[in-house]
Amino acid sequence: MTVIRVHGVKGPTVAPFELFFDLVYVFAVTQLSHLLLSHPSLSGAAQALFLTLAVWWAWMYTSWTTNWCSPDHPVIRILLGFLMACSLVMAAAIPEAFGERALWFALAYVAIQCIRTAVVTWATAGHAVQRVFIRVGFWFVLSAVFWIAGALVDDVTLRAVLWIVALLLDYGAPMIGFPTPVLGRSSTTDWQINGAHMAERCQLFIIIALGESILMTGATLAGGQPSAGTLAAFTICLMGSVAMWWVYFDVTADLAAEHIENSDDPGRLGRDAYTYAHIPMVLGIIVSAVGDELVIAHPGGHSTPWTVLMALGGPALYLAGHTLFKRLVFGRLSPSRLTAIGLLCAAGIVAILVPAIPPVALSSIALAILVMVAVWDTRSYRRLPAAG
């Protein structure tokens, strides 16, 4: 059995072991949302943002790897099992990643990126894709120095600076083609991925994030005192998650998957539209999940600025990411999403100035705006595909 994945006419489906691998990241997303919920401050939001970017990068590079390499090959399957263990350690360290468990988090992240790349570089000997992994490995080893150094220092500010440098190296390398001594840099045309598989993997992560939103909604309801207000808030928040699913999956997801599969440069779309543009969508869902918890726990009364930011900022961030995604895939901006983002921002300003607005009203506003986008899309796509 060859380690290189054979791409069929319709593209490979996601393998069962890939779905099994994703279970660890359900826990990771839960940890991230709980971190943001327990630290309602700008510093807490900054930490949650940083750690989400690291978790996404660990998951995303594994998806690129399984796009090229068959998860059914014994070497890749063993590797994925090892990566699951490291990912679980990384996720477990999230609440204290900037504190007592900094070294846990850094070592787990570095092990995921460096060991995976080293194993696949060895396994793909003789194939053109090996040169891609050599370049990737060079940059991960470079950033690993800053990850480990940041974990070993005692000063939290210095740790943050070193880790920001590490993350900038990780995120910046694909943008400039992984320039490497001797090998030089690569172009996106060297990354001959299967577009359908890449699209499906990212769709599944959106499902993971939405699943966390539903989980928090249900857990908050189960742990609270049942009342008419609580049940109303629960229903509205749940429908908000459904509306987010609708906006992404109703038409755009399939059209985008078809577009990347038929693209002359799927590597570019895989990098820009899926690897990068999906980040604000995932962040938006996590923020919205925190907003749902706050609204269900206290549906009445006044809305704090933090509740306003979570309940309305999450959907706005999600729609901003989807706007960017559609722009990169289809080459046009979505007027429905731009209008919705403007409405959410305006509603947020009003809610901060008038704190008497109850939290459940914030979720109702967000739901109405998301439904407006979904209906607008449905009507637009009937006339012109991808015109929403």
N, C-alpha and C positions, 0 to 999 in steps of 0.2 A: 504493500500500500504506500503510495507516494504521499509525502507530507503536504505538497501543494494541492490546494483545493481545486477540484475540477468544476468549472463554471458551465452549467448546462445552458440550453437555449433560453430558458425562462429564468435562469439564475438559481442558485441554491437557496433552499429555505434555511431558516435558523435551526441549527441542530438541537436536539433535546438537552445535550450537556451545556449548551450555551444558556438555555433557559434555567437550568439548575444553577449555573454559575451566577446568574442574575439575582438569585435569592439572597445572597450576601449583601447586595446593594439595596435591597429593600430595607434591611437593618441600617445600612449607612444613611439612607435618606431619612429614616426615622430619627437617628441620632442628630442629624443636622437640623431638622425641624424642632426637636426638643431643645437643642442648644440655643436656637434663636428665640424660642418661647421663654426659656429661663433667663435670658440676658436681654431684657428690653432696653437696649441702649445703643448708641452709635458704635461703641467698641464691640458690643456683642454682635451687632449686624455685620461689622467688618470681619470679625473672626468667622462667622457663619459663611460669609461670602468667600473668604479665602479658602476655607476647608471644603466648601462645595466645589470650587474650581479644582482642587487637588483630587477629590473623589471622582469627579467627572473625568479628569484626565487619565486616571488609573483605569477606569472602566472603558473609556473611549479607545485607548490604545490597544486594549485587549480585543475590542471589536474589530479594529483594523487588522489585528493579527489573525483572528478567526475568519476574516474575509479572504485572506490569502492562504491560510493553512487550515487543513481539515481538522475539526474538533474530534473526529472519529479516529484519527491517527493516534496510536498509543502514546507517543511522545507528547503530543499536544494535549491529550486528555490528562495525562499525569501533570503536565505543566499547569493546566487550568485548575486542577485540584490544589496544587501548591498555591496558586494565585488566590484561590478562595480562602485559604487559611490566612495568608498575608492580608487580604482585604478585610477579613473579620477582625484581625488585630488592629488594623488601621481604623475601622469603624468604631471598635470598642474604645479607642483612645481619643475619639473626637471631643467628648466633654472636657477633657483636660489636655487637649493637644498643645495649648500654649502654656501649660503649667507642668504638673508632675509627670505627665505621660508624653512629653514632647519627643523624647527619644523613641518611644514605642511607635508613635505616628510616623516620624521621619524614617526610621529603619524599615517599617512595613511598606511605606510608599516607595522608597528607593529599591527595596527588594522586588516589588511588583514590576517596576519599570526596567530595572537593570537586568535582573535574572531572566525575565520573560524575553527581553531583547537578545540576551546572550544565547539562550537555548534555541530560539528560532533562527538566529544567525548561523548557529552550528547545524541545525536541522535542514536548512535550505541551501546547504553547500551545493554549488553547481547550478543554481537557479539565479536568474537575473534579479529576483527580489532580494537576494542576500545583500546586495549592495545598499539597498534601501535600509535594511536593518542595521548594517554597519554604521551608516550615517546617524541613524536614530540613536544607536547605542553610544556613540561618541558624545552626543549632546546630553544624554541621560547621565552618563558618568560625570560630565562637567557640572551639571546641576546638583548631582548627589553630594558634591563637596560642600555646597552651600546648605543643603538640607541637613546634613549631619552636623556641620559646624553650628548651624542655628540651634539645633537640639541640644548641643553640649554647653552652650553659653548660658549663664545664669540670668543675665539681663534680658527682660522680656522685650524691651524695645529693640535691642540689638538682634534678638532672635527673629523678631518680626521683619526687620530690615533684610537679614540674610535669607529668610524664607521667601520674601517678596522677590529678591534677586533670583532665587532658584526657580520660582514659578514663572517669572518673566523669561528665563532661559527656556523652560519647558514649552511655554506657549508661543514664544517668538520663533523658535527653531523651524517649525513647519512653514511659517510665513516667508522665510528667507531660503527655503530649500535645503535645510540641514547642511550648510557648507562644512566640509570635513577635509582635513589634510590628505593629500594624495588623491582622494576620490572627487574632491570638489563638491559642488552643490547639485541637487537633483531638481527636476521640474515636475509639475503635477502630472504631466503625461507619462512620467515613469511609474506613477502609482496606478497601475491598471487594476483597479478594484472592481468588484461586482456591485453595481449601483443598487440593485434590488435588495441585496443582502444588507448593505449599509443602511438603506432607508428603513428596512424592517427592524434592525437592531435599535436605531434611534427611536422608532415608534414604540418599541417595547420599553425603553427607558422612560418615555413620557407616561406610559401606563404604570410603571413602577412609581413614579412621582405622584400621579393621580391616585394610585392605590393608597399611598401614605396619607393623602388628603382625606380620603374616605375613612381610613383607619382612625385618624385623629378625630374626625367628626363623630364616629360611632363611639369611640372611647370616652370622649367628653360627655356625650349623652348618657352613657352607661354610668359614669361616675357622678353625675349631677342629680339634682332634685327635679323630677318630672313636673312640668308646668306647661301651660298653653304657650307662654313665650319661648320656653326652651324647645318645645316641639316645633314651633314655627321657625325658629332660628335653625334648628337641625334640618328641616325640610329645605329651607332656602339655601343653606350652605351645600347640601348634597346636590341640589339642582345646579348650583354654581359649578361643581365638579363635572357634572354631566354636560353643561354648556361648554366648558373648556374642552372636553373630549370632542364635542360636536364641531367646534371651531377648527380643531386640528385634523380630525379624522374623517369628517363627513365626505369631503371631496378632495381637499388639498393634498392629503397624505398619499393617496393613490396616484394622483396626477404628478406629484413631485417624484415619487418612486419611478414612475414611467419615464419621466424626464431625465433623471440621472442615469437610468439604465440605458437610454438611447443617446446619451451625450457623447460627444467626441472627446471630452476631457472629464471623465467621471471623477478622477482624482481631485480636480479643482473643486467640483461641487461637493465631493465628500469632505474636503477640508473646510470650505467656506460655509456651505449651507447646513451641513450636518455636524461637523466637529465643533465649529464655533457658534453658529447662529442658534443652535439648540440650547446653549447655555442660559440665555435670559429666560427662555421658556421654562426650563427646569427650575431656575431660581424663582420665577413668578409663581409656580405651583407650590413650592415650599413655603414661600411667604404667604400665599393664600391659605395654606393649611393652618399656619399659625393664626391667621386672621379668623378662620372658622372656629378654632378652639376658643379664642377670646370672645367671639360673638355668642357662641352657644353657652359658654360659662356665664356670661353676663349680657343677656339680650336686651335688657332695658337700661334705663338710666342714661348717664352722659357718656360720650365717647371720648376717650383719651387720644392725644395725637398719635400714640403708638398703635392703638387699635385702628385708627383711620389709615395710617400708613400700611398696616398689614392687610386690612380688608379691601382697600381700594388700590393700594400700590401693587399688591400681588397680581391682580388681573391686568393692571396697566403694563407691568413688566412682561407678563406672559404675552400680551398682544403686541408689545414692541418687538419681542423676539420673533413672533410669528410674522410680523410685518417685514422684518429683515430677511427671514427665511424665504418668504415669497418673492421678495425683491431679488435675492440671489439666484433663485431657481427659475423664475418666470420673467425677470427683467422689468417688473413694474411694481409700483407701490399700491397698497390696498387702501382705497379711500374709506372703506368701512372700518378698518382697524385704526386708521389715523383719527377718524371722527370719534371712535370709542375711547381712544387714549385721551383725547382732548376733554371729553365728557367726564372721564374718571378723574383727571387732574382737577377740573373745575369743581367737581363734587367734593374732592378731598380738601380743597382750599376752603370751601364753604363749611365743611364739617369741622375743620380746625377752628374757624372763626366763630362757629355756632356749636359749641360742644354739647348743647342740649339734645342734639340729634342722637337717638339711641343707636347702639351698635347694630341691632337687627335691621335698622333702616339702611345702614351702610351696605350690608350684604344684599339687601333687596335691590339697591341701586346697581351694585356690581352685577347681579344676576340679570337685571333688565338690560343692561348694556351688552353683556355677553350674548344674550338671546338675540338682541338686535343685530349683532354681527353675524350670528349663525343664520338668521333668517335672510339677511341681506345677501350673504354668500349663496344660500340656496337659490334665491331668485336670480342672482347674477349668473350662476353656473348653468342655469337652464337656458340662458340666452347665449352665453359665451364662456366656455371652460376657462377656469383660472382667472376670471375677470374680477373676482371679489375684492 
